[in-house]
C-alpha cells in the first residue's frame, strides 16, 4: 500500500476525451513503457497497470515523460465513453478528478471515482 498524498489526482477530461495520469502513479508501477487502464464499475474505481506492446488496450508511455514536468495524457474516446455508459459520471460534466486510493504490489495504482450525488 502507499501514502495516498504521494500521488496527485488523475484528471478525466470528457470534452477533450483524455485522462491526465500523474507521473507519480507511473513511478509506483516501475515506470513502464506501456500502461493499461482497467475499470471496476461496481467498486467505482479505475486502475492503471503495466501494459504490453502489441496489446490493443495498452497505451505507450513516451520515454520523455519520465524526465519532463508533464503528466502523461491518454486519449481514449472508447474508454471514456464506457465510463459514462457505466453511469460512473453524469453525462453533463466536462471534467472530473479521481483520487488515488492505493498502490497494490507495485502492479496497480487505483483511483476512486467521486461519490454519486
PyMOL commands that set and color helices and strands:
alter all, ss='L'
color gray80, all
select helices_A, chain A and resi 4-6+23-28+63-67+77-85
alter helices_A, ss='H'
color red, helices_A
select strands_A, chain A and resi 10-13+18-21+34-40+45-50+58-60+72-75+95-104+108-112
alter strands_A, ss='S'
color yellow, strands_A
deselect
rebuild
show_as cartoon
